């Protein structure tokens, strides 16, 4: 079995590459970034068994400032991939990585099912439109998620950022934003398992329990023996921060499909030290 990883130099793409390397699985990557679509077409002719699209513009502030830039990467590029796959009559599975920011429940502690769509900013708009393009290919699995864990690239993950900030001083964190992120290594494991269980569908993948971002950062501070007093809480305001408050994902569909439990948030955080 050979897997094509799109976005192999990113945080999630690098984690997939490492997982496949450790498990002695073969994979393709795009080497000529300037000729991305041409090389994608060439590799597709070699008939990889699975394609995982990790390419995305995830800088939310940048996306909110520049919708056209967000659409270029998060929507139009997906459209191009899908068009090529359909034209070449590719029939294997395509996994597209989306985001939990597709959700924005009014009650920030509600667990959002896959149909509870509420777009809140340019980032979520561009990612949702990318989902719609991905769904045009019949064997697409869309994964909505939020992850953390040590980055294998120069770009830090959310947990890397937290640790760096606390090593040098204070960090301001919203106390009214709730989410259920998953450790990056468990996310990779769940996605690979999901690819073996189904051909298509939209799935939330996160921790089995949720937490506020403020408590999340405090847990990481304690884990690394950093000064908890440097974790400063504030109330996030959508009009100012342009961030959804309630992105907790309901995992019932995932658990029913995999017949497998995900870690709770406490165990996911502890995995940072493993």
PAPA-465700 format. One record per residue: x, y, z of N, C-alpha, C, O, CB in turn; residue in three letters. Coordinates in steps of 0.001 Angstrom, whole numbers, plus 500000, padded with zeros to 6 digits. Atoms other than C-alpha are relative to their C-alpha. Glycine has a CB too. Example, Ala and Ser with C-alpha at 12.3 -4.5 7.8 and 13.67 -1.06 7.14 Angstrom:
# residues 2
500890498810500000512300495500507800500900501200500000501936501181500665499008500027501246ALA/499180498810499940513670498940507140499230501090500730499739502198500899500414500462498585SER/
This chain:
# residues 274
500842498798500000500000500000500000500871501244500000501819501349500779499051500010501221UNK/499256498749500093501290503441499028499059501175500237497963501231499680500694500127498624UNK/500797498824499643499989506719500446500648501253499438501862501424499537499842500118501533UNK/499529498690500439500304510157498855499642501017501069498467501209501383499386500396498619UNK/500212498971498995500753512857501492500136501369499342501213501727498865501001499845501177UNK/499965498631500502499854516346500308500217500928501190499430500927502137498682500363499226UNK/499662499149498868501476518916502577500901499288500993500727499428502203498742500470500695UNK/499145500823499134504191516620503935500962500814500851501518500289501815500785499031499165UNK/499080499179499201506285519542505249499280500752501124499920501431501927500725500998499098UNK/500763499358498936503483520816507493499985499152501259500554498061501294498578500272499541UNK/500009500700498710502805519779511073499321498636499910499885497631500341499299500852501051UNK/500723501264500078500193517113510345500597499095498930500730497889499139498520500249499713UNK/499386500792501069501763515990507065501284499331500459501546498180500110500284500876498792UNK/498751500568499469505100515468508837499719498859500969500459497877501018500828501087500701UNK/500372501063499063503366513404511516499555498745499249499870497628499660498879500482500943UNK/500395501146500824501796511186508843501237499327499402501351498101499394499031500446498874UNK/498782500534500620505152510787507137500805499179501011501311498105500684500870501150499432UNK/499267500704498954506804509771510419499295498697500376499947497671500573500158500897501236UNK/500777501201499677504004507306511216500233498915498938500468497754499271498487500341500103UNK/499827500963501080504343505644507812501432499469499957501658498294499667499634500639498660UNK/498592500426499975508142505556508082500236498972501105500834497922500867500932501217500202UNK/499814500897498856508094503937511531499331498651499756499848497608500157499442500639501278UNK/500744501235500270505521501387510352500388499348498674499738498413498206498517500287500001UNK/499419500560501224507557500690507215498983499909498860498900498908498147500573498620500283UNK/500972499892501080504796501794504851500545500944498924501224501922499238498627500503500538UNK/499518499167501097505529503283501436499106501225499817497895501158500031500063499189498697UNK/500780498784500225504456506833500633500643500860498918501838500757498641499864500802501305UNK/499550499008500969504725509532497981499885501381500641499030501606501498499167499920498675UNK/500140498587499635505329513240498570500212500844498741500809500389497766501021500404501130UNK/499780499058501099505269516241496253501334500694500229501493501414501215498832501044499894UNK/498669499414499823508890517316495769500128501364499333500817502250499839501055499065499447UNK/499895498727500745508462520112493233498778500860500310497759500788499622500116499747498450UNK/501152499223499525506207522557495058499493500994498941498297501281498877500375500755501279UNK/500406499015501016506204525052492163499184499339498879498444500005498156501244500699499405UNK/500766500738501011504775522349489909499076499002500694498955497848500280500952499267499001UNK/500772500877499120502439520941492535498941499203499246498862497982499386499340500816501092UNK/501104500693500680499468520131490307500501499034498934499927497963498736499055501013499367UNK/499434500900501006501612518651487549500554498739500657500331497628500176501106500713499199UNK/499441501166499327503446516406489978498890499156500635498981497929500676501019500437501068UNK/501143500732499452500151515496491653499416499086498917499099497925499172498912500986500537UNK/500552500784501120498884514334488265500922498824499657500455497716499389499798500903498750UNK/499034501058500326502088512355487607499969498873501034500010497696500677501417500585499908UNK/500026501011498944501960510585490989498688499228499973498658498036500278500203500652501376UNK/501308500650500053498259509841490544500005498849498989499314497847499170498907501025499637UNK/499898501042501015499149507807487462500683498740500537500558497660499960500761500525498794UNK/499352501153499351501203505547489761499035499277500940499375498270501560501248500457500783UNK/501114500608499255497900504767491530500293499758501493500318498614501947499632498689499355UNK/499891500170498541498520505434495231498686499467500558497618499753500016500375501343500691UNK/501205500607499413496076503530497443499192500992500819497998500795501044500381498821500872UNK/500649499036499112495274506556499596500653501366499809501873501466499678500091499544501491UNK/499488498624500058495618510350499331499531500723501252498349500678501593499517500749498697UNK/500340499226498804495732512514502464500391501454499757501570501769499595500718499429501276UNK/499736498585500255495397516258501942500118500785501300499125501053501975498897500596499129UNK/499729499199498803497018518207504773500337501443499653500652502233500543501140499386500797UNK/499658498638500411497637521368502736498906500962500443497727500739500165500203500080498468UNK/500983499010499551495946524381504312500702501268500450501848501237500900499134499434501143UNK/499564498751499365496387528001505270499260500059501332498052500291501370499700501290499087UNK/500625500101498678495759527746509023500222501231500869499809501258502029500524498789500716UNK/499834498748499255496792531239510085498665500742499961498340501404498975501168500886499399UNK/501364499469499972493333532394511149499985501514499814499146502037499079499316499632501316UNK/499945498538500138494275536069511470500276500398498558499649501318498030501079500591500923UNK/499667499719501396495822536054507996498802499741499100498511500538498209501195499150499547UNK/501199500326500790492728534356506534498920501061500189498254501451499229499450498613500397UNK/501023498987499726490453536894508225500331501332499341499434502095498983499842500194501500UNK/499571498767500641492493539735506768499967499903498487499836500920497805501386500362500454UNK/499859500176501441492718538249503274499208498764499554499750497661499494501500499866499606UNK/500860501110500390489798536097502131500483499345498711500415498122498585498564500481499835UNK/499559500566501278491208535659498607501174499044500203501270498017499531500394501122499023UNK/498881500889499690494391534159500049499503498711500637499971497624500298501002500698500931UNK/500571501179499351492368531813502263499329499085498975499491497866499026498987500420501079UNK/500704500780501021490248530705499297500967499315499043500708498203498581499050500897499217UNK/499021500558500944493299530120497103500526498655500477500624497709499695501167500972499802UNK/499435501240499460494732527447499413498939499045500518498994497846500248500969500316501108UNK/500958500861499296491759526149501369498818499547499149498115498604499511499483500716501201UNK/501136500358500863489222526008498525500426499662498583500165498560498101498999501133499964UNK/499681500171501417490622526442495018500974498852499757500842498124498773500579501282499443UNK/499038501088500172493530524040495489499315498645500141499633497706499412501142500124501021UNK/500773501238499825491142521349496733499208499712498724499157498577498251499040500109501231UNK/500764500138501249488976521967493667500886499446498889500464498570498133499403501361499573UNK/499076500460501038492011521462491418500373498530500192500415497767499227501263500863499998UNK/499689501407499714492962518193493132498845499092499575499044498072498915500302499808501503UNK/501186500813500294489420516865492806499770499882498497499473498798497995498758500602500673UNK/500194500013501456489132517834489137500974499049499316500603498320498396500165501411499428UNK/498985500894500576492369516004488336499662498547500304499782497687499432501406500345500543UNK/500343501366499611491264512905490263498833499465499168498847498316498727499653499944501493UNK/501172500415500791487931512793488436500387499792498536499958498829497900498867501056500107UNK/499593500084501398489543513420485047500820498740499734500667498105498691500804501240499608UNK/499150501177500173492079510623485549499321498716500477499920497641500455501306500194500745UNK/500802501139499555489333508327486904500658499237501162500649498007501223499762499051498830UNK/499429500573498772491118507768490187498844499481500854497809500141500949500863501068500794UNK/501131500605499289488987505480492372500279499690501468499403499184502170499597498741499306UNK/499671500303498609490812505166495705499520501122500930498850502056500490501520499789500157UNK/500522499066498991490155507121498920500814501288500086502038501299499954499975499329501360UNK/499414498666499831490819510821499402499595500512501376498405500642501665499531500991498863UNK/500284499476498669491105512147502955500346501478500025501472501874499726500791499227501092UNK/499822498549499964490655515874503372499905500490501443498915500221502124498944500711499109UNK/499961499513498622491614517563506660499349501381500082499789502329499429501460500055500523UNK/500694498735499790489226520305507756500234500467501440501279500167502018498474499855499703UNK/499775499343498714488742522149511062498756499987500880497633499890500386500454501428499780UNK/501124499883499063486587522351514187499384501393499970498317501608500544500457499669501418UNK/500558498648500076486074526049513417498840500107499024498293501191498816501074500975499606UNK/501252500083500757483288524951511087498819500230500952497737500635500526499871498613499280UNK/501043499881498975481286525037514349500162501300500799501245501879500881500040498782500950UNK/499984498824499120480351527939516607498683500026500774497845500903500566500203501336499178UNK/501261500112499273477602526878519005499804501171500952500758501661501556499948498687500772UNK/500307498880499107475843529613520978500316499647501451500840500471502200498524500403499866UNK/499581500510498703476258527529524110501358499337499774501448498296499123498937498987500616UNK/498637500441500322480025527030524099500338498602500509501400498064500197500985500972500564UNK/499724501340499485479716523695525922499188498915499292499214497755499702499717499954501485UNK/500751500981500781477447521991523394500959499218499103501901499781498546498897500694499151UNK/499187500824500885478966519071521479499372500009498610498257499523498422500128498544500546UNK/500515499821501356478527519800517785500085498714499178501153498118499040500763501110499296UNK/500009501102500943477447516995515475500401500524498621500468501733498398498603499317499955UNK/499445499620501301478666516975511881499093500917499178499567501580498256500292498767499208UNK/500912499141500777475561518800510599499734501354500673498937502146500171498677499279499782UNK/500216498727499284475732521692513103500928501101499491501736501645500244500211499805501508UNK/499099499035500623477433524073510697499632501434500395498469501832500329499967499846498473UNK/500181498570499755477897527700511747501343500682499765502233500641500614499463500278501457UNK/498733499381500391480635529624509964500147501362500670499183502120500780500088500144498464UNK/499819498806499179482184532481511902501058500971499500501124502103499978500343499595501371UNK/498951499103500486485119533932509963500462499544498610499980498539498088501203500036500995UNK/499518500340501341486989533877506649500675498632499961500575497902498974500969501064499509UNK/499329501303499931489011530879507749498980498869499901499138497954499093500813499874501308UNK/501008501063500018485939528747508454499251499969498670498891498894498190499008500186501154UNK/500665499941501308484289529936505218500841499284498949500328498466498186499749501469499576UNK/499117500599501009487311528933503122500138498497500202500209497744499231501381500656500041UNK/499873501432499730487613525556504852498705499256499658498751498138499146500369499767501475UNK/501272500648500315483899524775504474499802499901498490499334498878497991498832500769500640UNK/500095500044501455483956525678500788500945498934499434500639498293498429500325501384499397UNK/499083501067500389486966523366500490499373498628500216499572497717499413501305500110500785UNK/500727501254499751484860520594502034499015499710498869498915498579498392499250500068501350UNK/500991500180501073482164521157499409500668499541498711500113498722497978499227501309499753UNK/499258500446501183484764520778496658500441498551500171500342497754499237501227500908499748UNK/499521501361499737486170517627498285498876498979499854499111497859499398500606499911501404UNK/501142500917500054482690516067498467499573499668498572498798498735498365498830500596500748UNK/500336500285501392482418516195494664500639498700499512500232498131498499500437501156499113UNK/499381501297500287484680513146494629499334498972500908499242499185502117501570500036500220UNK/500888500903499251482668510119495727500677499261501154500000498867502103499416498995499063UNK/499306500739498946485351508444497877500794500930500916501975500701501180500932498959499385UNK/499346499008499144486140511411500124499604499813501457498426499677501785499651501418499541UNK/500197499979498552486547511242503891500472501370500494501635501733500323500784498816500717UNK/499666498674499476486444514686505519500162499899501508499284499392502205498907501052499627UNK/499697500051498570488033515020508951500012501413500572500813502256500168501361499300500254UNK/500001498721499274487141517957511197500701499760501330500350498839502068498527500558500216UNK/499178500289498841489641518248513984500694501246500528500649502315499918501023498947499659UNK/499129498997499388491845520332516269501055499191500743500712498347501571499202501010500973UNK/498972500858499426495208518910517303501137500811500620501311501999500346500551499066498937UNK/498821499414499376498283519624519386501042498903500148500757497734499887499656500648501384UNK/498924500982499842501599517911520106501267500545499398501223501502498624499631498654499348UNK/498714499497500461505257518386519373500085499999498482499874498972497835501129499172500585UNK/499877499867501450505774519670515852501343499451499527502367499652500178499846501474499575UNK/498767500507500610508338517923513638500550500983498976501516500680498275499751498640499337UNK/499578498978500954508695521110511572500438501255500763500393501300501992498852500334498996UNK/499581498740499379509967524621512210498802500822500479498953501745501279500831500823499014UNK/501195499272499592506394525829512605499413499356501255499028498187501218498953500028498855UNK/500455500598498738505275525325516233498520499658499993497716500318499334500287500935501145UNK/501400500336499774502051523607517192499462500915501096500201501727501651499831498492500388UNK/500592499179498938499636525210519659500668499705501341500960500624502106498479499749500095UNK/499350500347498732501196523296522553501449500474500027501933500907501073499942498485500232UNK/498634499459500078504717524237521364499995501493500312500833501988501065500612499748498596UNK/500132498548499798503624527884521288499760500317501478500355501245502027498842500568499136UNK/500309499787498580502203527639524820501264499849500856501549500687501712498910499004500474UNK/498787500272499213505418526153526223501031501102499802501657501546500764500605498637499611UNK/499046498921500280507583528777524505499617501285500717500452501935501347500088500254498497UNK/500479498770499358505453531645525759500206499950501503500666500926502096498521500229499684UNK/499889500123498544505441530362529338501454499947500462501750500274501611499265498754500477UNK/498583500005499649509205529903529279500572501418500091501598501652500730500786499188498976UNK/499497498631500027509592533628528689499117501006500729499497502169500874500167500435498591UNK/500869499066499290506661535135530591498542499591499962498215498408500057500147501375499422UNK/501435500253499904502897535458530510499373499674498649499899500011497588499305501198500605UNK/500785500298501188500335534160528060498535500274500322498032499839501359500212498521499531UNK/501421499671499834496771535476527670499152498955499277499352498681498094499690501433499457UNK/500783501110500550494195532748527129498524500192500330498194500533501466500505498643500551UNK/501434499843499718490380532884526769499462498909500916499774497731500746499213500001498704UNK/500603500951499059488441531243529582498622499548499543498067498607500109499902500620501387UNK/501354500317500456485147531122527658499980499309498639498925499213498012499173501262499936UNK/499914500770501240486356529184524597500254498542500371501224498223501060501132500554499053UNK/499896501420499663485821525420524836500247499169498741499695499453497678498720499517500718UNK/499674500857501140487223522714522571500424498623500506500608498434501709501123500634499130UNK/499528501335499625488273519048522548501057499513499012500814498596498228498823499004500059UNK/498919500367500919491586518820520692500552498622500313500296498069501383501120501029500058UNK/499433501334499852493467515553520212501501500072499743501968500909498970499317498989499032UNK/498562500041500246497152514706520361500248499586498551499569498699498032500707499022500984UNK/499767500194501434498584514725516837500275498541499634499841498071498582501162500859499551UNK/499694501397500316499886511152517024498754499114500054498606498193499250501054499466500964UNK/501250500760499941496503509786518081499103500355498814498398499499498280499261500270501331UNK/500778499588501171494861511822515319500434499217498767499594498715498021500154501512499752UNK/499479500758501144497115510178512729499538498547500066499099497983499064501543500067499959UNK/500422501393499822496332506735514149498520499821499684498130498853499030500286499537501430UNK/501447500092500222492579507407514083499669500171498516498791499479498000499255501064500839UNK/500274499770501421492651508704510498500384498772499178499642498371498281500764501242499492UNK/499589501214500716494587505670509257498987498883500242498623498163499312501418499549500445UNK/501004501026499672492121503381511055498686500289499288498047499377498763499771499930501526UNK/501238499611500669489165505324509655500051499679498511499055499256497925499731501489500206UNK/499853500266501436490529504939506122499793498523499675499485498176498534501382500447499519UNK/500187501438500208490300501166506569498563499558500258498168498451499892500940499220500900UNK/501355500357499590486727501253507875498908500540499077497805499995499037499759500495501387UNK/501054499373500804484883503489505407500588500637498750501790500887498671499242501055500826UNK/499570499375501251485034505010501928499720501495499955500375502231499217499321499332498838UNK/500376498590500096483409508363502575499273500437501278498897499621502119499106500245498754UNK/500731499453498860481771510662505099500756501122500679501945501331500438499706498912500999UNK/499416498915499213482397513588507419500087499530501445499107499035502001499156501322499881UNK/499784500503498651483873512770510823500718501029500877501708501637500469500800498703499952UNK/499299499225498984484769514752513927501020499086500674500701497954501036499000500605501047UNK/498995500762499257488020513569515511500643500917501036501326501883500697501081499399499040UNK/499436499211498907488992514952518904500093499148501248499900497933501191499153501260500269UNK/499983500710498724489396514017522552498563499726500439497631500404500007500765500817501084UNK/501343500397499575486452512349524276499408500957501035498209500896501308500035498594500568UNK/500489499001499047486183515184526843500489501371499564501474501490498836500474499678501453UNK/499632498648500436486339518946526426500581500813501152500554500394502309498781500724499411UNK/499308499168499020488137521767528209500000501440499491499905501668498285501461499488500250UNK/499840498613500440488401525559528159501462500200499605502336499480500086499568501018501127UNK/498611499757500405491517526953526506500847500447501189502040500149501262500057501058498885UNK/499294499556498798492443528560529823500457498799500829501614498736501245499098500923500848UNK/499646501187499229492355525227531661500995499124499243501869498504499849498747499197500339UNK/499080500766500839494137523535528756501431500504500182502356499715500371499584500089498515UNK/498660499411499857497077525935529024500536499785501406501727499529501584499970501504499674UNK/499561500234498621497181525587532811500475498549500187501456498302500889498851500316500988UNK/499597501406499888497363521779532482501392499792499384502220499062499929498958499078499305UNK/498692500128500642500301522084530100501083500650500853502188500121500969499978500632498597UNK/499042499324499120502024524562532432500396499088501162501576498978501496499405501322500536UNK/499723500903498874501718522101535326500822498796499558501721498351500271498688499528500641UNK/499294501173500513502928519197533181501485500286499821502326499419500058499390499550498672UNK/498600499633500260506130521075532322500622500822501134501685501422500973500091500785498702UNK/499502499265498831506566522646535776500299501467499694501308502019500133501251499332500532UNK/499897498579500329506067526145534377499070500786500919498147500222501506499650500260498499UNK/500743499162499057504635529047536360498543500176499555498264500868498577500679501374500141UNK/501424499931500335500833528659536310499476501426500124498523501802499442499193499064500905UNK/500445498618499816500483532260537486500220500850498749499654501937498627500726500627501179UNK/499768499274501250501748533348534067498912499732498956498923500306497867501357499623499430UNK/501143500258500885498570531933532495498897500976500395498286500832501454499502498495500099UNK/500937498912499695496279534976532355498730499822499182498786499735497955500642501387499714UNK/501265500220500702492605534523531504499361501306499563499557502353500180499036499230500881UNK/500815498872500448490373536870529527498762499444499324498737498270498955500796500939499033UNK/501229500394500678486892536729528004500103500359498515500233501529498154498763500686500653UNK/499917499754501434487017536339524258498702500633499501497608500235499902500292498687499238UNK/501147499320500610484708538636522276500070499795498493501071500140497864499979501529500360UNK/499969500303501429483751537570518759500252501247499156501009501192498187498694499347499578UNK/499851498776500793483535541151517471501442500469499942501851501121498981499128501103500568UNK/498600499577499949487149541710518497500928498910499468501802499178498643500393500367501434UNK/499063501082500290488821538311518149499671499180498760500532498475498234500066499095501161UNK/500431500759501186486810536822515250500323498508500129500809497874499192500668500567498738UNK/499787501423499737487063533374516820498708499406500572498059500038501406501203499782500984UNK/501178500658499414484214530923517545500268499633501452501410499376501833499616498736499191UNK/499851500320498581483572530210521227499736498528500288500331497954501200499064500857500828UNK/500386501387499744482027526736520990500292499087498833499486498995497907498544499925500335UNK/499627500891501111483828524254518733500152498554500461500821497761499797501305500473499355UNK/499900501377499501483468521080520821499348499058498989498238499308498519499323499858501408UNK/500484500944501002483026518122518484499364498771500642499931498175501558501141499575499087UNK/500666501230499587480547515293519053500664498832499256500804498875498033498450500063499707UNK/499236501102500596482382511986518446499189498725499784499757497676499480501177499686500867UNK/500829501203500086479425509587518297500169499269498660500281498043498631498534500367500204UNK/499886500619501319479726508977514554501344499293499849501414498179499330499826501053498894UNK/498670500597500075483464508327514784500071498721500817500560497698500338501057500989500481UNK/499914501152499109483133505952517726499162498832499499499541497672499662499558500387501397UNK/500850501055500564480310504037516053500700499339498813500615498123498639498626500577499562UNK/499324500530501185482373503640512870501235499188500370501465498108499826500392501137499065UNK/498751500667499636485651502692514537499820498924501064500652498029501209500992501017500484UNK/500182500886498842484171500835517514501243500053500884501759499036501348499717498536499546UNK/498736499771499308487135502353519299499902501306500776499393502300500258501195500035498998UNK/500080498800499172487438504863522134501182500926499754502294500474499479499934499623501472UNK/498909499028500067489458508057521923500398500391501416499615500240502354499587501257499172UNK/499512499579498693491548509365524792499239501210500493498775502020499691501488500305499945UNK/500555498757499476490095511953527140501082501072499956502251500768499719499458499810501450UNK/499061498900500178491734515367527146501187499907500958502301500286500598499287501322500194UNK/498899500119499047493795514653530275501068499026499508502261499316499593499473499552501360UNK/499044500980500528495396511553528745500692500510498749501864500215498515499298498685499696UNK/499393499420501202495961513416525482501110500977500378502166500995499747498933500712499142UNK/498981499043499541497851516159527345501212499257500554502353499638500292499415500949501078UNK/498883500784499435499932513575529228500873499389498898502061499136499093499459498881500914UNK/499249500606501119500945512134525868501099500941499482502003500504498771499036499637498846UNK/498958499046500399503009515293525298501365499592500535502389499878499914499652501405500490UNK/498743500380499360505649513844527614500521498631499558501618498227499944499824500007501490UNK/499581501351500413505799510412525948500913500043498793501356498999498316498783499134499689UNK/
